[in-house]
Amino acid sequence: MEMLLNSNFPYLVLLVQFTGHCDIKCRQYAVFVLGNLCSNQQNIDTMYNNGVLPILTLFSFPPAESDFIVQYQSISGIRGIAMINSLREKIVECGGLEPLVLASTGIAWKKNIEVKREAAAALCNMTLADSIKKIMAFSGTIPALLELSSLSDNICQVFAIRAISNLAESGKAVRIKLIKENCLNTLMNLITCIGTEMEVR
């Protein structure tokens, strides 16, 4: 994997290298740090320019075992990167949409609500970018959002519904897709729910 390594940030060079280490603990802790650094919006450009996004994307896929901590931290990092409008399209180009959709769906991951919350928040942030709304709508995002909205977790519901409303602000093709995916019934069923404030984070 070819990555941009900036000598002005040697600690990032080291962390990026550790994500490919043969020792699983080295890889895990390196991902933990990278994900944490992406939670600060002031770090995002530096993280992206040092090739962190492909790494977070790789580790965001569902784990083979029941240890979801690395997946959670990776998706949390993508959520942070998705705060920057100019980088939302880059997440799609990097293949970051697929692991977010996978993390949002499937019985195997229903027990880990924290992973789903981060995935819902990341998808919500990404739907703020007009340039990728149609791509997201026709790439499995809508069923994932509907599944998140059906959970009993209020945080997942709020992010999912906000993302659906963001997609609805797109063109006619996306709105027709939302109707065909039965989004109207979902929204009507949730219309009596107590509202929760939400911000892009």
LOMARVO-832263 format. One record per residue (C-alpha): y, x, z. Coordinates in pm, whole numbers, padded with zeros to 5 digits, always signed. Each point is the difference from the previous one (the first is absolute). Example, Ala and Ser with C-alpha at 12.3 -4.5 7.8 and 13.67 -1.06 7.14 Angstrom:
BEGIN
-00450+01230+00780/+00344+00137-00066/
***
This chain:
BEGIN
+00000+00000+00000/+00324+00159-00115/+00280-00040+00254/+00357+00113+00039/+00026+00245+00288/+00351+00083+00115/+00029+00336+00175/+00297-00134+00196/-00245-00211+00204/-00290+00234+00083/-00144-00238+00260/-00047-00261-00275/-00176+00257-00219/-00238+00067+00287/-00060-00368+00073/-00065-00078-00366/-00252+00284-00010/-00172-00124+00315/-00063-00341-00160/-00248+00177-00227/-00163+00204+00277/-00380-00003+00034/+00031-00103+00365/+00038-00376+00041/+00216+00030+00311/+00247+00227-00180/+00026-00253-00280/+00045-00289+00240/+00269+00160+00212/+00190+00116-00307/+00004-00356-00134/+00112-00128+00341/+00302+00228-00007/+00091-00079-00360/-00022-00372+00068/+00217+00033+00309/+00263+00201-00188/+00022-00275-00262/+00102-00248+00268/+00345+00162+00003/+00200-00104-00305/+00193+00328+00005/-00322+00189-00069/-00123-00205-00295/+00153+00194-00290/-00122+00329+00144/-00348-00141+00053/-00017-00139-00352/+00128+00320-00158/-00270+00196+00183/-00284-00206-00147/-00082-00212+00303/-00033-00335-00181/-00323+00085-00189/-00154+00119+00325/+00090-00317+00187/-00132-00206-00290/-00333+00182+00008/-00047-00054+00374/+00115-00364-00017/-00323-00119-00154/-00244-00173+00237/-00205+00256+00194/-00374+00027-00042/-00039-00014+00377/+00160-00221+00263/+00277+00248+00081/+00317-00162-00133/+00253+00228+00165/+00054+00224-00304/+00024-00300-00231/+00248-00166+00234/+00220+00310+00018/-00009+00049-00376/+00098-00359-00074/+00272+00029+00263/+00134+00300-00192/-00002-00194-00328/+00182-00280+00176/+00267+00252+00097/+00031+00132-00354/+00029-00359-00124/+00325-00031+00194/+00166+00198-00279/+00063-00215-00307/-00017+00289-00245/-00348+00096+00127/-00165-00345-00006/-00086+00036-00366/-00135+00348+00071/-00250-00148+00245/-00141-00219-00277/-00007+00291-00244/-00188+00206+00257/-00267-00268+00044/+00121-00106+00344/-00021-00373-00072/-00380-00011-00014/-00073+00125+00354/+00266-00234+00139/-00168-00297-00167/-00344+00115+00121/+00129+00044+00354/+00137-00355-00006/-00325-00166-00104/-00369-00002+00081/-00208-00096+00301/-00078+00361+00086/+00359+00064+00100/+00088-00326+00174/-00056+00151+00342/+00268+00263-00050/+00317-00204+00006/+00226+00304+00033/-00106+00127-00342/+00067-00343-00149/+00344-00016+00161/+00099+00333-00152/-00137-00100-00340/+00187-00330+00014/+00324+00177+00092/-00043+00257-00277/-00067-00270-00261/+00301-00194+00125/+00227+00304-00038/-00136+00068-00348/+00067-00355-00122/+00371+00067+00046/-00008+00214-00316/+00064-00216-00307/-00158+00256-00232/-00350-00039+00145/-00013-00367+00098/-00188-00104-00314/-00242+00291+00030/-00073-00092+00360/-00043-00369-00079/-00261+00072-00266/-00182+00278+00189/-00163-00189+00285/+00297-00007+00236/+00032-00381+00014/-00357-00069+00125/+00047+00278+00256/+00323-00155+00124/-00161-00342+00020/-00282+00140+00208/+00250+00170+00231/+00192-00324+00035/-00319-00181+00101/-00060+00227+00299/+00086-00116+00349/+00223+00305+00045/+00369-00098-00023/+00113+00346-00110/-00235+00001-00299/+00107-00352-00087/+00371+00080+00005/-00028+00311-00217/-00235-00174-00244/+00220-00307-00044/+00310+00215-00036/-00177+00200-00271/-00098-00319-00183/+00359-00121+00012/+00115+00336-00139/-00244-00033-00289/+00123-00353-00066/+00343+00145-00076/-00147+00170-00307/-00039-00143-00349/-00173-00312-00127/-00338+00169-00052/-00018+00105+00364/+00102-00344+00125/-00270-00164-00214/-00251+00251+00137/+00101-00088+00356/-00051-00371-00070/-00340+00059-00160/-00105+00206+00303/+00074-00302+00221/+00293+00159+00182/+00188-00329+00023/-00267-00158+00218/-00005+00305+00223/+00375-00012+00046/-00007-00372+00070/-00272+00044+00261/+00205+00266+00176/+00335-00174-00028/-00028-00145+00349/-00074+00336+00160/+00256+00151+00236/+00214+00255-00183/+00001+00366+00093/+00277+00246-00079/-00101+00283-00225/+00168+00306-00144/-00103+00257-00254/-00131+00299+00191/
***
